[in-house]
Amino acid sequence: MRKGAKAALVGGVFAALVGGAAYGAFEMVSVVHGTGGPAPVRTGPPSRDEVKDTSAKFFTAWEKNQVVTAASYTNFPEAAQELLGAYGGEAHIRNLRITPGAASGATVPFSVRATVSYDGKSEPLAYRGELTVVRGRTTHRPLVDWRPSVVHPALKKGDTLVTGESAAPPIEAVDRDGAVLTKAKYPSLGPILDELRAKYGDRAGGTPAVELSIRHTGTDAAETPLVTLAEGRPGKLRTTLSARAQAAAERAVQKYTESSLVAVQASTGEVLAVANHRDDAFNAAFLGRLAPGSTMKIISAATLIDNGITTAAGPAPCPDEAVWQSQTFHNLATMKPNEHATLSESFARSCNTAFVKYADEVKVDSLTKEAEERFGLGRDNWKTGIPSFDGSVPASGGPDTAANMIGQGQVQMSPLNMASVTATAMTGRFRQPVIVSPKLDNRELARAKGLPARTVAQLRQMMNRTATSGTAAVAMSGLSGSIGAKTGSAEVDGQAKSNSWFTGYRGDVAAAAMTQEGGHGGDAAGPIVAAVLRAAG
């Protein structure tokens, strides 16, 4: 908790429910006014004059810090009152001036100028926002459609605004070679540097700053500084990142929206790069939980080999379709069937039916045990240095036994997980990924027994075949040295296109990427991974 400041819940579930109830009661008593009976009921979108008048009244009351009055012009007055009160209270924001812009329909843009003052220190605050005026559901009054972003565009449900001495001293994060890593140069690292500061700021030896920040109530996310009133002294924090790999990752994800990537040094598990291209600040590269599609076939192939079911050179027929417990599975329409295919060929072509056909030869928990015991997944015990997801491969019965084999069903992964899977497949050892050395805080890393040498040799052969003549060949073309890859596309209900997944290695670097609604694995995620392998390999 920040020193000298209290937190105020912004638009939380409780506030929303209470606000909704209060809103209904407020409107019921305000429908009837004057002495001539009920006023005529107005319907439809608010008129231009109503939008202008309502927003002007709201702005005026907000400027004067008339919290109750300003909140009464919204459709959730209790939630609005809480945040508007924090704005002039715990956030210590003064001298507010709001300048509305030209309305576009019911939406009014505006600019804010104010001063943040705390303990004799002051700094200007300026930003742009917007609000929308809607018609009340029962009173039919024009009202500001309340959401936390009305107060500041960076605020989301459950956020608070506070000013005071920072919860953690600032840090100067550096890469593995001592190069300074900043949010300005590496935008994807912004939320990650905030997390590192929150966890290691005290250990890095700095002194706290005085800041206006967003506190994300109800989550483990670090505070997001908005304005610094007094600089703290940053402490130096060495990370495992590579500035060169990070720069390549930043450029690569910018070409595809909703994309995330992680690259690791396979021989150590040290994270070399992590990048996200998203509208929000969510670190999907570490925390994403999505079906990984056919990249899961790395683990599935290892399961088949380690359980003596088949080998890379052994049979894995690829029919047009395969039925498992009344569910029919298909391949891509362009894939020709091959009843004489080997596992290596079916892997390189990403044949779904070949893996589904083996679902009756594995136990319900075979894939789960392989993922947990050999690849270190799904035990909720990774300690990377910042919040991360460990992957999930549940022992699902019924049709999901087969669906899990091809990375659908109940399986969930992040790019971090799949980069680690690839590193384990190519080295035979599971090394839990880290972004800062465990020696810094003496944290115990997750362990797993890894893979037999014969399994590693077969996985590397199959992944190399995929990268040189299979579904990953186009994306990996031009990359020299020891390379391997696996493509994946995961269908998601309600999406027009599948999620694009791709994981690969070159030399001692393993990387994985995911692009939501990116299509086939080689279409979007493939070029992202290849670009980073080219720069870092």
VEXGUKOL-997069 format. One record per residue (C-alpha): x, y, z. Coordinates in steps of 0.2 Angstrom, whole numbers, plus 5000, padded with zeros to 4 digits. Layout:
! VEXGUKOL-997069
XYZ/...
! end
This chain:
! VEXGUKOL-997069
500050005000/500750174995/501250275010/500150425015/498750385003/497150285004/496450184990/494650214983/493850074973/493450134955/491850054947/492049884956/490749754955/490049814972/490049994967/489249954950/487849854959/487549994972/487650124959/486350044948/485150024962/485350204967/485250254949/483550174948/482950254964/483550424959/482650414942/481050354950/480850514960/481450624947/480150574933/478850684941/479250864943/478251034943/476451044947/475750994930/475950804932/477250694923/478350774910/478250714892/479350554890/480750584878/481450424869/482850394857/484650454857/484950624866/484850774856/486250884852/485651014864/485450884878/487250814874/487950994876/486951034891/487250874901/489150864897/489351054902/488451034918/489450874922/491150964918/490651124928/490251024944/491850914941/492951074940/492251144956/492450974965/490650964968/490750774968/488950734972/488250854959/489350794946/488950614950/487050654948/487350684930/487950504927/486950344926/487950264940/488050404953/488750294967/490250234957/490550404949/490550484966/491850364973/493050404959/492750584957/493050604976/494650514975/495150624960/495150774972/495550674987/496850534987/497550594970/497750774976/497250844959/496951034960/496551184949/495551074936/495051154920/494151054907/493951114889/492651014878/492850984860/491650974846/490350834849/490250684837/488450624840/488250584858/490150574861/491050734868/492950744868/493850854880/495550904887/496050914905/497351034913/497651024932/498951024945/499450874956/500050944973/500750834987/501850885002/502351044995/502750974978/501751014962/501750954944/500550994930/499350864923/498650864906/497750734895/496350704883/494750604887/492950584880/491250544887/489650484880/487850544884/486450414885/484650424889/484150354906/483250184905/481850234916/481850424918/482350454900/483550594906/485150624897/486550564908/488450534906/488750354903/489850314918/491450214916/493150254925/493950304908/492850464909/494050524923/495650464914/495850364899/497050244907/495750194921/494850034920/493649944931/494349924949/495750054947/496150184959/497050354958/498350394972/499750514975/501050494987/502750414990/502950264978/502650094985/504350044977/505850144973/506150164954/507350054945/508550064931/508349904922/509749844911/509949694899/511149544901/512549654894/512249814904/511249914891/509850014899/508049964895/506750094895/504850104891/505150244878/506350134868/505549964871/503650004873/503149814876/504249824892/503249954900/502049844911/503449724914/504649854920/503249914932/503149734938/504949724941/505049884950/503549834961/504449664966/506249714966/506349904968/506749884987/508149754983/508949864969/509449994982/508450144976/507450274985/505550304983/504850434971/503250544974/502050504961/500250514955/499850324950/498550204945/498350064957/497449914950/496449854964/496049674965/497449614954/499349574956/499749704943/501049844948/500550024950/500650124934/501450294937/500650444928/501550594935/503150614945/503250754958/504950704965/506150594957/506750444967/508450374965/508350224954/509250064959/510049954945/509149794941/510049674929/508849564919/509149414907/508449514892/509449554877/509249724870/509549664852/508349524853/507049644862/507249774848/506849634835/505349574845/504649744846/504749774828/504049604823/502549614834/502049784828/501649704811/500249604818/498949664830/498549564845/500249474844/501449414858/503149334858/504349264870/506149214866/507249114878/509049044879/508748864878/510248814888/509848914903/507948964902/508449144903/507149254894/507949354880/506449454874/504549474878/503449584867/501649624865/500649724852/498949754861/497749894865/497849854883/499349834895/499049644897/500649544896/499849404885/501649334881/501749274900/499949274906/498949224890/497849064892/497349004875/497348844865/499048824856/498348724841/499648604833/501148674842/500448554856/500948414844/502748434851/502148364868/500948244860/502348174849/503448154864/502048064873/501847944859/503747904859/503947904877/502547784880/503147664866/501647694855/502647744839/504247834834/504647964822/505047834808/503547734814/501747734808/500547884810/499247864796/498448024790/496647994784/495448124778/494548124795/494548034811/493147994824/493447994842/491947964854/490648034841/491748184837/492448204820/494048284817/494748344800/496348414792/496548564782/495548554766/497148564755/497948414764/498048254755/497748094765/499147974767/498747804775/500647754775/501347914783/502647904797/502448014813/503848124806/502848154790/501248184799/502048304811/502848404797/501248414788/500348454804/499048314801/497748314815/496948144811/498648054813/498648114831/496848094835/496947914828/498147874843/496947944856/496347764860/498147704864/498547844877/497747844894/496647994899/498148064909/499648014898/499748194890/499548274907/500948174914/502048204899/501748394901/501948404919/503348274923/504448304907/504048484901/503748564919/502048624914/500348644923/500948634941/500748824946/502548834952/503548934940/504349084948/504949184933/505249354942/503549424937/501749354936/501649214923/500549064918/501248894919/500148814906/498748694908/498548514901/497148434911/496748254910/495148274900/494048124896/492848104881/493148194865/494348314874/495648174875/495848174856/495648364855/496948394868/498248294857/498048434844/498048584855/496248614856/495048544870/495548604887/497348634884/497948814887/499648894884/500549064883/501949104871/503149084886/502548904889/502748854871/504548934870/504948834885/504248674877/505348704862/506848734873/506548574882/506248474866/507848534858/508948514874/508048374883/508148474900/506748574907/507448744913/506148854920/506149024912/506749174922/506849364918/507949404933/509149284942/508449184956/509949234966/509249404968/507849344979/508349164983/506749094974/506648914971/506348864952/505248734946/505948564941/505548424929/506448264924/506548314905/506648204890/507648044886/509048074873/508147964860/506548064861/507548224859/508448164844/506748114836/505848284841/507348384834/507248284817/505348314816/505548494820/506948514808/505948434794/504448544798/505648704797/506448644780/505148554770/503548564781/502248694786/503548804794/504648804779/504148974771/504249064788/505948994792/506749014774/508349094774/508849044792/510448944793/511148834806/510248714817/508448754816/506748684819/504948734821/503148694823/501548784816/499848794824/498148864821/496848864835/495048884831/494048984844/492148994845/491549164839/493049204829/493049224810/494949164809/495949054820/497349104831/499049094823/500349004833/502148964829/503648904839/505448874833/507248874837/508948924830/510548884838/510348914857/508749024855/506948954856/505449074853/503649064852/502249184846/500349194845/499249314835/497449314839/496449294823/498049284813/497549134803/498748984800/500348974810/501449024796/500449174791/500749294806/501549204821/502849124810/503649284803/503749354820/504649204827/505849204812/506249384813/506849364831/507749204828/508649294814/509149434825/509549334841/510149164834/
! end
